[in-house]
Amino acid sequence: MLALKEIAERLGGELLGGGEVRIRQVAPLRRAQADEIGFVAQAKYRKELDVTGAGAVIVPPALADATTLPRIVIRDPYLYFARLTQLLNPVAPAPVGVHASAVVLSALPASVSVAPLAYVGQGCTIGEDVVIGPGCVIEDGCTIGAGTRLHGRVSLYADSHVGARCVLHAGCVIGSDGFGFARRPDGSWEKIPQIGRAVIGDDVEIGANTTIDRGALDDTVIENGARLDNLIQVAHNCQIGENAALAGQVGMAGSSRLGRRVMVGGQAGIMGHIEIGDDIVVSARSFMSKSVAERGVYTSAIPSQAHAEWLRNAVHLKHLDAMADRVRALEKKLEELENKA
């Protein structure tokens, strides 16, 4: 537990009242207890301050006087909440050393942790303080930067590169073959060897069961600071820019590129060989079929609606071609009448 004044000293912010209040954990305002701290990021949640049982709160300057609870006033309460959560919930250190059941064919620094049943192939370069979880497979020639943590059953195919301070969650696969095949005259398929690599930058987090294919010729590249959620597919030769964020079940087709700080909502699809510029937001379930460079929010998904309303709209969609023909005919007739006038 930390005293509120100690939290403010470590993380900053203006402390108002109750510096001796001790905080055990963060919690939502609606269920927080006296030894927990909550936060309000937007004025629309102000009413929760009146009913919370929290021992303290984090609020923006606009709400500094909205409660008498001990509080830390900060411009971005949500970011402060994230940092405080890290402070109160440090990652448990992994046991240093190589478990007896692991197979390791490369030299490792003494600070590395290798869990049961993991495999590290030949010619790998592993940095200091790397954690390799149970059942991980690191094939020959891979590179993993210092401080990176691989949770259970992560697979790195040969010659893959993962930078420093990355987190790869359970079951993700880095450097598997891209979907590259040439059609034979008889309709069957000839495999195209995928000879590029998968290259992951520093400070990247990749969610559970996400797959990142190696390049066909060039490398597939995930740049520094990117965040990828669970169950994402990144195809061969893709590039994801610095500090981009992709939500669950996004699919990127081959050779597509996302710029820096791009945000992509869940289940969105990115067509192959297109480029999404810096600072663009793609809404959930949208399909990006052409390159865009201008900053903004792009949406193609149909919002949910009552089933009967959806059926009516679907009927209208079926008749769009006929309606367009009628409009053109009316426009032509109107033009003829105007010319006679």
VEXTI-935360 format. One line per field, with one value per residue: residue in one letter; y negated, z, x of N, C-alpha, C in turn; residue number from 1. Coordinates in steps of 0.001 Angstrom, whole numbers. Last residue first. Example, Ala and Ser with C-alpha at 12.3 -4.5 7.8 and 13.67 -1.06 7.14 Angstrom:
<recs>
residu	[S A]
npy	[2250 5690]
npz	[7080 7800]
npx	[12850 13190]
capy	[1060 4500]
capz	[7140 7800]
capx	[13670 12300]
cpy	[-30 3300]
cpz	[7870 7800]
cpx	[12900 13200]
num	[2 1]
</recs>
This chain:
<recs>
residu	[A K N E L E E L K K E L A R V R D A M A D L H K L H V A N R L W E A H A Q S P I A S T Y V G R E A V S K S M F S R A S V V I D D G I E I H G M I G A Q G G V M V R R G L R S S G A M G V Q G A L A A N E G I Q C N H A V Q I L N D L R A G N E I V T D D L A G R D I T T N A G I E V D D G I V A R G I Q P I K E W S G D P R R A F G F G D S G I V C G A H L V C R A G V H S D A Y L S V R G H L R T G A G I T C G D E I V C G P G I V V D E G I T C G Q G V Y A L P A V S V S A P L A S L V V A S A H V G V P A P A V P N L L Q T L R A F Y L Y P D R I V I R P L T T A D A L A P P V I V A G A G T V D L E K R Y K A Q A V F G I E D A Q A R R L P A V Q R I R V E G G G L L E G G L R E A I E K L A L M]
npy	[-25879 -23833 -23351 -22364 -19903 -18609 -18443 -16727 -14398 -13904 -13492 -11166 -9380 -9392 -8274 -5721 -4672 -4667 -2747 -486 -377 -33 2093 3112 1080 1474 3855 2898 1239 3193 4618 2667 2449 4968 4908 1768 1646 813 -749 667 -571 -2425 -5312 -7175 -10268 -11800 -12973 -11630 -9264 -5978 -3432 -1244 225 1095 1595 1713 2701 -444 -2991 -4207 -7215 -8410 -9068 -8620 -6593 -3453 -1955 1338 4064 5480 3902 4473 4521 4709 5917 2890 62 -1330 -4201 -5353 -6137 -6042 -3934 -703 1059 4292 6720 8711 7504 7643 7622 7607 8878 6068 3075 1554 -1367 -2754 -3420 -3419 -1299 1733 3372 6604 8903 11087 9959 10315 10746 11032 11979 9087 6097 4332 1360 22 -742 -580 1409 4335 5597 8149 7603 8773 11343 12059 11837 13684 12715 12918 13422 13779 15110 12180 9217 7470 4425 3001 1990 2083 4112 7070 8569 11485 11672 13440 15685 18079 19707 20420 23493 23878 25632 26473 25926 26642 24562 23248 20186 19712 18295 17255 16085 16434 18504 16771 14671 15445 15968 16316 17776 15103 12061 10316 7231 5730 4832 4791 6810 9701 11313 14584 16826 19141 18114 18221 18612 19002 20519 17933 14799 13195 10014 8203 7348 6981 8757 11563 13206 16460 18718 21285 20533 20970 21661 22174 23642 20882 17939 16185 13010 11264 10167 9375 11102 13561 14827 18133 20408 22881 22438 23202 24136 25127 26733 24176 21041 19090 15918 14357 13637 14757 15013 18028 19705 22223 24298 25691 26973 27598 28997 27391 23905 21574 18341 16686 16509 13229 10942 9635 6254 4299 2589 -49 -1007 -423 -2153 -4589 -4632 -4675 -7058 -8850 -8502 -9472 -12174 -14587 -16653 -16144 -15913 -13606 -13870 -13117 -14444 -16360 -17301 -19244 -20703 -19521 -19249 -20476 -18979 -15515 -13204 -10387 -9883 -7753 -5695 -5135 -4862 -7221 -9125 -11351 -10496 -9940 -12353 -12635 -11668 -13832 -14809 -12234 -10723 -9836 -6966 -5621 -3594 -1975 -1683 -1839 -700 -950 -716 -3012 -3567 -727 -955 -201 384 -765 -3699 -5714 -9120 -11300 -13405 -14831 -17439 -17266 -17338 -17412 -15407 -12622 -10150 -10422 -12153 -10854 -8623 -9890 -10817 -8408 -5613 -2298 1196]
npz	[-72833 -73837 -71831 -69834 -70962 -70984 -68226 -67489 -68808 -67410 -64836 -65307 -65930 -63517 -61879 -62998 -62438 -59646 -59235 -60190 -58285 -55832 -54900 -52738 -50889 -50066 -48619 -46544 -45197 -44171 -42522 -40587 -39348 -38206 -36402 -35517 -35985 -36040 -38884 -41166 -41838 -42674 -41886 -40626 -39457 -40321 -42720 -45943 -47270 -48251 -50686 -50374 -48656 -45517 -43820 -40299 -37748 -36199 -38152 -38173 -38160 -38777 -38373 -41716 -44119 -45481 -48615 -50112 -50507 -49423 -47070 -43850 -41766 -38292 -35843 -33958 -35459 -35444 -35677 -36269 -35562 -38863 -41248 -42661 -45666 -47287 -48066 -47633 -45234 -41900 -39719 -36250 -33859 -31605 -32767 -32984 -33159 -33590 -32859 -36170 -38548 -40139 -43200 -44839 -45851 -45154 -42652 -39545 -37681 -34219 -31601 -29430 -30572 -30674 -30792 -31248 -30531 -33719 -36318 -37912 -41152 -43236 -45777 -49219 -49983 -48046 -44479 -42048 -40329 -37234 -35272 -31923 -29531 -27543 -28815 -28319 -28025 -28247 -27681 -30955 -33732 -35523 -38550 -40324 -43626 -46805 -48195 -48820 -51906 -53104 -54242 -56599 -56903 -59681 -62262 -64231 -64292 -60883 -59245 -56368 -53116 -49894 -47147 -45209 -42508 -39389 -37765 -34711 -32965 -29625 -27269 -24966 -26015 -25707 -25240 -25336 -24751 -28076 -30853 -32694 -35768 -37197 -37965 -37802 -35712 -32494 -30559 -27210 -24966 -22494 -23266 -23327 -22905 -23019 -22061 -25183 -28121 -29966 -33037 -34508 -35461 -35147 -33038 -30132 -28590 -25236 -22967 -20757 -21877 -21359 -20831 -20675 -19451 -22429 -25554 -27751 -30817 -32132 -33104 -32659 -30530 -27647 -26153 -23026 -20864 -18351 -19255 -18754 -18309 -18171 -17005 -18352 -21892 -23778 -26799 -27973 -27469 -25032 -23863 -20541 -18201 -16371 -17192 -16692 -15021 -12664 -12544 -13108 -11002 -11722 -12362 -9939 -9266 -8681 -11100 -12950 -11938 -12470 -15241 -15628 -14293 -16028 -18259 -17124 -16412 -17419 -15560 -12147 -8732 -6434 -3301 -755 -1398 -2106 -5546 -7419 -7779 -10031 -12541 -14212 -13882 -13378 -10675 -8721 -5214 -2309 -1329 -2660 -2857 -4680 -5070 -6279 -8489 -10341 -11561 -13598 -16104 -17745 -17613 -17556 -15838 -12610 -10670 -7407 -5036 -1825 756 652 -2705 -5686 -7380 -8941 -9778 -10178 -8659 -7433 -4049 -1629 -120 2680 3408 3776 2345 2438 -113 -3262 -5274 -8644 -10225 -9841 -9135 -6608 -5187 -5314 -3719 -1298 -697 -285 503 -655 0]
npx	[-37970 -36520 -34678 -36335 -37043 -34539 -34062 -36101 -35238 -32869 -33851 -35344 -33283 -31871 -33843 -34065 -31507 -31622 -33599 -32268 -30198 -31614 -33039 -31738 -32054 -34697 -34339 -32733 -34520 -36230 -34449 -33834 -36301 -36473 -34293 -32820 -29244 -25738 -24114 -21970 -18637 -16890 -15010 -12344 -11298 -8107 -5728 -5264 -4681 -5529 -6116 -8957 -10455 -11155 -14023 -14883 -14998 -14362 -12687 -9496 -7788 -4472 -1794 -505 -2406 -2359 -2127 -2342 -1862 -5022 -7257 -8067 -10930 -11861 -12148 -11795 -10052 -6899 -4935 -1617 926 2170 401 396 107 115 1204 -1742 -4205 -4998 -7692 -8532 -9063 -8804 -7060 -3959 -2089 1236 3812 5035 3224 3581 3509 3633 4788 2023 -441 -1622 -4447 -5229 -5802 -5471 -3705 -744 934 4254 6851 8449 6782 6962 7261 8363 10870 10546 9408 7446 7936 5983 2987 1792 -1074 -2227 -2566 -2610 -852 2099 3783 7032 9585 11107 9827 10109 10017 10199 11725 11546 10871 8734 8244 5174 3826 1360 -1729 -3979 -4759 -3054 -1174 -959 -618 1422 1191 1455 861 3912 4943 5667 6553 5133 2245 946 556 411 2138 5017 6370 9677 12232 13623 12367 12774 12999 13518 14934 12213 9422 8466 5629 4522 3867 3537 5255 8223 9532 12625 15072 16757 15476 16212 16462 17077 18439 15945 13038 11644 8709 7467 6810 6741 8675 11449 12577 15676 17914 19749 18886 20027 20319 20875 22154 19569 16639 15026 12010 10455 9904 9818 11537 14250 15521 18745 21136 23257 22563 23190 23929 21649 19982 18023 15124 13858 13871 15217 15220 17690 17366 15275 11782 10399 8650 5463 4955 3138 786 1128 2214 190 -1752 -533 -668 -3448 -4157 -2940 -4548 -6929 -6498 -4720 -4197 -5115 -5293 -6249 -7958 -10258 -13562 -15291 -15780 -15393 -13126 -11982 -12922 -11122 -8729 -9791 -8924 -8954 -9688 -10005 -11487 -14784 -17464 -19480 -21387 -20333 -18947 -20846 -21394 -19447 -19313 -19160 -16568 -14057 -12524 -12065 -11082 -10231 -8567 -9068 -9845 -12617 -13548 -15559 -17681 -17780 -15153 -13021 -9719 -6398 -5214 -4433 -3468 -4074 -3890 -2313 -3425 -5955 -5861 -4844 -2026 -1474 1115 3432 4377 5628 4028 1571 2189 2639 122 -1232 834 374 841]
capy	[-27086 -24299 -23825 -23657 -20916 -18864 -19228 -18094 -15008 -14149 -14604 -12397 -9663 -9868 -9628 -6625 -4816 -5514 -4126 -951 -528 -1240 1341 3993 1281 283 3843 3894 642 2167 5287 3183 1290 4560 5839 2772 1048 1704 -681 249 390 -1823 -4317 -6526 -8997 -11801 -12623 -12747 -10013 -7291 -4214 -2113 815 96 2232 1036 3456 999 -2513 -3351 -6285 -8085 -9664 -8877 -7598 -4303 -2647 -33 3094 5552 4590 3612 5184 3962 6609 4335 704 -513 -3371 -4905 -6499 -6256 -4969 -1641 267 3071 5485 8570 8298 6861 8393 6861 9465 7488 3833 2356 -486 -2375 -3749 -3657 -2405 1016 2496 5462 7612 10847 10778 9388 11344 10186 12545 10523 6832 5228 2203 447 -1246 -791 408 3689 4742 7605 7966 7811 10902 12920 11286 13189 13501 11959 14001 12936 15771 13633 9976 8267 5449 3450 1544 2007 3083 6371 7697 10680 11912 12271 15553 16777 19620 19414 22628 23962 24502 26699 25404 27601 24681 24084 21167 19449 19461 17023 16837 15702 18230 17899 15160 14430 16593 15538 18333 16536 12858 11177 8246 6133 4448 4723 5790 9016 10343 13485 15508 18868 18872 17378 19238 18092 21044 19328 15656 14071 11143 8678 7028 7000 7677 11015 12180 15386 17403 20860 21281 19939 22201 21308 24138 22326 18673 17100 14087 11805 10112 9490 10026 13250 13781 17080 19107 22482 23068 22120 24526 24156 27218 25580 21857 20015 16941 14826 13010 15376 14285 17071 19116 20979 24583 24424 27295 26763 29599 28648 25075 22448 19630 16649 17123 14643 11363 10544 7604 4607 3988 793 -1183 218 -710 -4176 -4621 -3604 -5774 -8744 -8164 -8102 -11153 -13365 -16965 -15967 -16652 -14053 -13729 -13337 -13319 -16666 -16340 -18489 -21101 -19596 -18596 -20948 -20288 -16605 -14015 -11137 -9870 -8906 -6503 -5179 -4564 -6273 -7854 -11549 -11024 -8809 -11878 -13371 -10680 -13087 -15427 -13107 -11384 -10379 -8152 -5605 -4889 -1973 -1578 -2923 -683 -1160 368 -2473 -4367 -1602 -288 -1023 796 610 -3123 -4653 -8005 -10094 -12814 -13402 -16763 -18077 -16611 -18267 -15806 -13994 -10268 -9561 -12432 -12142 -8449 -9183 -11800 -9249 -6809 -3551 0]
capz	[-72225 -74638 -73124 -69623 -70714 -72261 -69075 -66965 -69179 -68853 -65070 -64893 -66921 -64740 -61617 -63016 -63837 -60321 -58817 -60878 -59719 -56077 -56012 -53901 -51504 -50839 -49801 -47472 -45888 -45083 -43656 -41462 -40071 -39188 -37523 -35341 -35996 -35710 -37452 -41003 -41227 -43710 -41456 -41807 -39093 -40035 -41358 -45145 -46677 -47775 -49866 -51148 -49963 -46243 -44812 -41593 -38798 -36091 -37225 -38930 -37346 -39269 -37514 -40291 -43669 -44591 -47549 -49923 -51377 -49765 -48326 -44658 -42765 -39535 -37011 -34036 -34596 -36237 -34794 -36808 -34677 -37445 -40823 -41752 -44784 -46841 -48547 -47974 -46373 -42891 -40721 -37461 -35085 -31889 -31861 -33711 -32267 -34105 -31936 -34753 -38103 -39156 -42323 -44246 -46383 -45545 -43755 -40324 -38757 -35391 -32790 -29682 -29692 -31411 -29914 -31752 -29763 -32274 -35798 -36898 -40125 -42553 -44423 -48189 -50416 -49202 -45811 -42567 -41330 -38085 -36199 -33099 -30773 -27633 -28058 -29285 -27332 -28939 -26907 -29503 -33112 -34514 -37739 -39507 -42186 -45950 -47824 -48154 -50644 -53268 -53121 -56410 -56412 -58377 -61178 -63917 -65372 -61984 -59800 -57790 -53988 -51220 -48033 -45780 -43943 -40168 -38840 -35430 -33905 -30846 -28527 -25221 -25199 -26645 -24563 -25947 -23888 -26622 -30214 -31744 -34863 -36772 -38376 -38011 -36796 -33406 -31560 -28309 -26305 -22898 -22457 -24141 -22226 -23673 -21310 -23729 -27405 -29001 -32161 -34022 -35999 -35399 -34040 -30767 -29600 -26364 -24265 -20965 -21121 -22360 -20213 -21482 -18752 -20979 -24714 -26732 -29986 -31638 -33698 -32845 -31546 -28288 -27077 -24076 -22187 -18760 -18515 -19734 -17715 -18934 -16500 -17086 -20715 -23190 -25555 -28153 -28324 -25433 -24783 -21740 -19326 -16794 -16581 -17697 -15319 -13589 -11999 -13462 -11685 -10889 -12931 -10702 -9713 -7645 -9847 -13065 -11960 -11081 -14585 -16210 -13822 -14650 -18346 -17629 -15373 -18096 -16842 -13243 -9892 -7222 -4750 -1130 -1174 -941 -4453 -7507 -6673 -8800 -11479 -14255 -13228 -14174 -11429 -9666 -6641 -3023 -374 -2801 -1558 -4576 -4485 -5145 -7353 -9630 -10532 -12347 -15022 -17766 -16759 -18279 -16940 -13520 -11479 -8710 -5696 -3282 492 1310 -1251 -4965 -6413 -8459 -8720 -10694 -8847 -8223 -5424 -1938 -1282 2082 3008 4522 1853 2710 1064 -2458 -4221 -7484 -9979 -10122 -10452 -7647 -5308 -5990 -5121 -1945 -935 -1422 906 -736 0]
capx	[-38548 -37662 -34167 -35662 -38072 -35238 -33162 -36087 -36517 -32819 -32927 -36023 -34321 -31211 -33344 -35217 -31952 -30634 -33839 -33474 -29883 -30826 -33624 -31896 -30737 -34357 -35212 -32193 -33372 -36733 -35089 -32776 -35751 -37480 -34306 -33865 -30576 -26847 -24467 -23366 -19556 -17724 -15991 -12920 -11902 -9539 -6097 -5743 -3572 -5972 -5200 -8068 -10179 -10375 -13156 -14785 -15683 -14561 -13709 -10409 -8569 -5818 -2825 -315 -1462 -3154 -1416 -2801 -1185 -3605 -6976 -7209 -10104 -11671 -12699 -11937 -11039 -7820 -5741 -2903 -190 2404 1312 -247 958 -556 1836 -336 -3767 -4247 -6975 -8188 -9587 -8939 -7920 -4933 -2836 -81 2722 5278 4049 2758 4266 2935 5248 3412 67 -799 -3664 -4992 -6455 -5567 -4605 -1626 125 2946 5723 8514 7704 6136 7861 7200 10465 10913 10739 7727 7792 7247 3702 2489 -99 -2028 -2978 -2680 -1836 1341 3003 5823 8417 11175 10651 9325 10869 9296 11677 11748 12276 8699 8989 6224 4192 2812 -953 -3362 -5571 -4122 -2171 -480 -1566 1188 1068 2020 -33 2802 4907 5150 7411 5891 3191 1167 89 370 1234 4304 5562 8407 11104 13750 13178 11896 13626 12651 15435 13636 10035 9231 6496 4861 3572 3533 4391 7396 8890 11401 13877 16786 16128 15254 17021 16205 18767 17322 13799 12468 9619 7830 6386 6638 7677 10896 11808 14584 16623 19662 19371 19025 20894 19992 22449 20958 17468 15776 13081 10773 9518 9750 10581 13678 14681 17589 19908 22873 23042 22252 24419 22395 21133 18631 16229 14010 13153 15839 14597 17079 17972 16402 13003 10506 9879 6254 5040 4352 735 545 2945 1497 -2011 -719 646 -2639 -4679 -2455 -3137 -6859 -6691 -5159 -4837 -4159 -5796 -5104 -7899 -8865 -12660 -14456 -15834 -16643 -13993 -11195 -13682 -12504 -8881 -9223 -9877 -8132 -10021 -9460 -10761 -13332 -16877 -18381 -21824 -21235 -18187 -20272 -22330 -19301 -19287 -20423 -17580 -14979 -11837 -13074 -10787 -10887 -8659 -8901 -8410 -11881 -13582 -14306 -17483 -19053 -15765 -14076 -11007 -7312 -5497 -4022 -4142 -3265 -4759 -1955 -2186 -5810 -6400 -5761 -2719 -1732 -262 3052 3744 6209 5454 1735 1797 3752 1180 -1598 127 1100 0]
cpy	[-28365 -25613 -24364 -24217 -22289 -19955 -19562 -18979 -16454 -14847 -14956 -13620 -10956 -10225 -10204 -8067 -5802 -5736 -5081 -2395 -1064 -1446 83 3234 2144 458 2645 3967 1607 1535 4265 3858 1730 3372 5411 3632 2155 932 243 358 -200 -809 -3745 -5360 -8430 -10421 -12695 -12274 -11105 -7958 -5538 -2940 -48 714 1151 1814 2734 1536 -990 -2746 -5521 -7073 -9459 -9446 -7773 -5287 -3565 -634 1690 4409 4528 4390 4177 4740 5786 4818 2192 240 -2647 -4059 -6200 -6699 -5039 -2648 -683 2383 4227 7207 7898 7787 7477 7787 8576 7810 5251 3185 217 -1425 -3557 -4041 -2543 -28 1741 4611 6410 9452 10344 10210 10245 10955 11631 10817 8323 6075 3012 1364 -818 -1279 175 2694 4158 6843 7442 8306 9872 12619 12302 12648 12865 12747 12917 13530 14828 14085 11469 9229 6133 4479 1867 1584 3155 5370 6869 9896 11212 12661 14253 16520 18194 19317 21672 22979 24834 25559 25662 27152 25633 24180 21926 20570 19006 18283 16576 16565 17401 17516 16407 15110 15505 16162 17498 16869 14269 12145 9011 7114 4728 4332 5859 8059 9696 12587 14354 17444 18378 18280 18176 18816 20012 19567 17051 14946 11888 9909 7476 6641 7744 9983 11647 14423 16258 19421 20631 20654 21040 22026 23244 22674 20147 18064 14895 12933 10534 9426 10299 12211 13289 16076 17992 21069 22500 22759 23273 24677 26177 25758 23296 21037 17796 15911 13514 14835 14943 16289 18040 20480 23349 24726 25982 27248 28780 29269 26351 23683 20427 18051 17152 15223 12862 10989 8468 6049 4322 2280 -232 154 72 -2680 -4170 -3492 -4616 -7418 -7985 -7637 -9720 -12251 -15723 -16164 -16611 -14677 -14216 -13035 -13752 -15516 -16835 -17470 -20331 -19929 -18653 -20363 -20785 -17938 -15030 -11893 -10673 -8775 -7750 -6048 -4610 -6066 -6873 -10256 -11137 -9259 -10708 -12817 -11345 -12001 -14618 -13587 -12400 -11136 -8556 -6853 -4708 -3386 -1521 -2854 -1758 -1199 206 -1352 -3696 -2334 -1249 -232 -262 938 -1751 -3908 -6963 -8898 -11542 -12741 -15321 -17211 -17575 -17493 -16646 -14239 -11690 -9880 -11641 -12499 -9740 -8936 -11156 -10267 -7683 -4687 -1245]
cpz	[-72796 -74120 -74012 -70926 -70531 -72086 -70405 -67808 -68713 -69326 -66557 -65129 -66583 -65809 -62862 -62772 -63925 -61783 -59498 -60510 -60477 -57565 -56360 -55134 -52760 -51555 -50686 -48751 -46895 -45878 -44672 -42702 -41043 -40016 -38603 -36596 -35783 -35671 -37224 -39528 -41117 -43130 -42659 -41344 -40315 -39627 -41163 -43763 -45733 -47073 -49461 -50191 -50839 -47559 -45629 -42512 -40147 -37253 -37266 -37944 -38258 -38336 -38013 -39636 -42166 -43933 -46796 -48733 -51280 -50654 -48658 -45916 -43600 -40468 -38298 -35297 -34878 -35285 -35628 -35757 -35276 -36738 -39314 -41275 -43945 -45796 -48240 -48523 -46794 -44001 -41726 -38410 -36317 -33227 -32401 -32719 -33062 -33121 -32539 -34015 -36593 -38502 -41432 -43427 -45847 -46150 -44175 -41400 -39532 -36403 -34008 -31063 -30041 -30420 -30767 -30737 -30233 -31690 -34300 -36178 -39211 -41338 -44097 -46816 -49428 -49748 -46901 -43984 -41685 -39048 -37104 -33956 -31979 -28991 -28351 -28508 -28334 -28061 -27598 -28915 -31597 -33814 -36820 -38539 -41577 -44479 -47073 -47552 -50100 -51947 -53505 -55290 -56245 -58061 -59788 -62750 -65064 -63068 -60952 -58364 -55423 -52060 -49476 -46763 -44327 -41641 -39551 -36513 -34746 -31656 -29756 -26617 -25761 -25834 -25632 -25034 -24527 -25972 -28699 -30948 -34000 -35789 -38041 -38500 -37039 -34456 -32422 -29253 -27420 -24357 -23092 -23204 -23198 -22946 -21925 -23134 -25904 -28158 -31267 -33115 -35531 -35904 -34317 -31760 -30286 -27309 -25437 -22361 -21469 -21630 -21327 -20712 -19611 -20517 -23229 -25778 -29032 -30789 -33266 -33424 -31627 -29244 -27675 -24928 -23290 -20202 -19027 -18976 -18821 -18150 -17169 -16555 -19438 -22076 -25070 -26790 -28635 -26189 -25324 -22567 -20618 -18005 -17173 -17008 -16318 -13789 -13052 -12875 -11971 -11636 -12054 -11204 -10546 -7996 -8766 -11752 -12096 -10992 -13129 -15493 -14352 -14036 -16955 -17760 -15878 -17064 -17522 -14562 -10973 -8487 -5307 -2613 -1415 -615 -3306 -6388 -6646 -7589 -10139 -13140 -13185 -13466 -12296 -10573 -7425 -4489 -985 -1722 -1577 -3128 -4255 -4415 -6109 -8449 -9737 -11231 -13649 -16690 -16708 -17354 -17647 -14601 -12281 -9490 -7054 -3829 -1009 1079 -685 -3455 -5586 -7441 -8112 -9550 -9508 -8447 -6119 -3411 -1576 1025 2272 4178 2550 2224 1189 -1349 -3398 -6470 -8724 -9848 -10810 -9039 -6445 -6165 -5888 -3420 -1605 -1727 -311 -238 0]
cpx	[-37934 -38215 -35288 -35148 -37453 -36298 -33818 -35201 -36594 -34098 -32865 -35138 -35065 -32232 -32682 -34788 -33122 -31019 -32873 -33786 -31100 -30528 -32827 -32395 -30843 -33018 -34881 -33020 -32762 -35596 -35619 -33382 -34667 -36979 -35304 -33986 -31596 -28164 -25656 -23723 -20963 -18702 -16723 -13792 -12615 -9991 -7607 -6185 -4045 -4799 -5841 -7222 -9292 -9906 -12479 -13852 -15693 -15385 -13837 -11395 -9523 -6471 -4252 -1580 -1420 -2183 -2378 -2059 -1776 -3142 -5487 -6826 -9332 -10746 -12605 -12637 -11179 -8738 -6799 -3620 -1559 1121 1468 785 108 306 1036 53 -2356 -3775 -6306 -7440 -9409 -9573 -8151 -5731 -3928 -754 1328 3996 4143 3642 3284 3903 4466 3614 1470 -96 -2945 -4152 -6372 -6153 -4572 -2407 -840 2259 4349 7184 7524 7051 6776 7714 9067 10452 11286 9118 8054 7024 5036 3366 475 -921 -2991 -3207 -1828 450 2082 5112 7095 9827 10653 10242 9975 10166 10456 11690 12581 10078 8979 6977 5319 3189 528 -2384 -5023 -5000 -3316 -1563 -913 316 832 2015 394 2032 3697 5073 6941 6729 3830 2303 344 -140 1063 3452 4792 7675 9744 12427 13160 12770 12558 13402 14492 13880 11459 9865 7154 5813 3730 3172 4309 6569 7991 10864 12571 15429 15941 15993 15913 16977 17893 17405 15150 13360 10320 8789 6704 6146 7590 9977 11150 13909 15443 18199 19221 19610 19814 20763 21532 21054 18880 16773 13699 11923 9711 9285 10553 12830 14068 16843 18647 21554 22518 22938 23458 22858 21955 19925 16769 15192 13263 15158 15181 16510 17157 16959 14114 11785 9872 7503 5946 4345 1967 553 2445 2265 -711 -992 538 -1291 -3832 -2899 -2543 -5404 -6545 -5331 -5398 -4890 -4721 -5663 -6574 -8687 -11214 -13516 -14973 -16797 -15308 -12054 -12961 -13360 -10323 -9432 -9136 -9091 -8985 -9826 -10174 -12705 -15370 -17942 -20687 -21570 -19046 -19426 -21761 -20180 -19197 -20473 -18872 -16088 -12723 -12330 -12006 -10531 -9324 -9082 -8108 -10376 -12655 -14533 -16207 -18871 -16992 -14757 -11975 -8603 -6340 -4149 -3549 -4096 -3926 -2839 -1790 -4553 -5969 -6327 -3559 -2565 -384 1583 3346 5670 6079 3200 2007 3447 2387 -499 -122 228 875]
num	[341 340 339 338 337 336 335 334 333 332 331 330 329 328 327 326 325 324 323 322 321 320 319 318 317 316 315 314 313 312 311 310 309 308 307 306 305 304 303 302 301 300 299 298 297 296 295 294 293 292 291 290 289 288 287 286 285 284 283 282 281 280 279 278 277 276 275 274 273 272 271 270 269 268 267 266 265 264 263 262 261 260 259 258 257 256 255 254 253 252 251 250 249 248 247 246 245 244 243 242 241 240 239 238 237 236 235 234 233 232 231 230 229 228 227 226 225 224 223 222 221 220 219 218 217 216 215 214 213 212 211 210 209 208 207 206 205 204 203 202 201 200 199 198 197 196 195 194 193 192 191 190 189 188 187 186 185 184 183 182 181 180 179 178 177 176 175 174 173 172 171 170 169 168 167 166 165 164 163 162 161 160 159 158 157 156 155 154 153 152 151 150 149 148 147 146 145 144 143 142 141 140 139 138 137 136 135 134 133 132 131 130 129 128 127 126 125 124 123 122 121 120 119 118 117 116 115 114 113 112 111 110 109 108 107 106 105 104 103 102 101 100 99 98 97 96 95 94 93 92 91 90 89 88 87 86 85 84 83 82 81 80 79 78 77 76 75 74 73 72 71 70 69 68 67 66 65 64 63 62 61 60 59 58 57 56 55 54 53 52 51 50 49 48 47 46 45 44 43 42 41 40 39 38 37 36 35 34 33 32 31 30 29 28 27 26 25 24 23 22 21 20 19 18 17 16 15 14 13 12 11 10 9 8 7 6 5 4 3 2 1]
</recs>
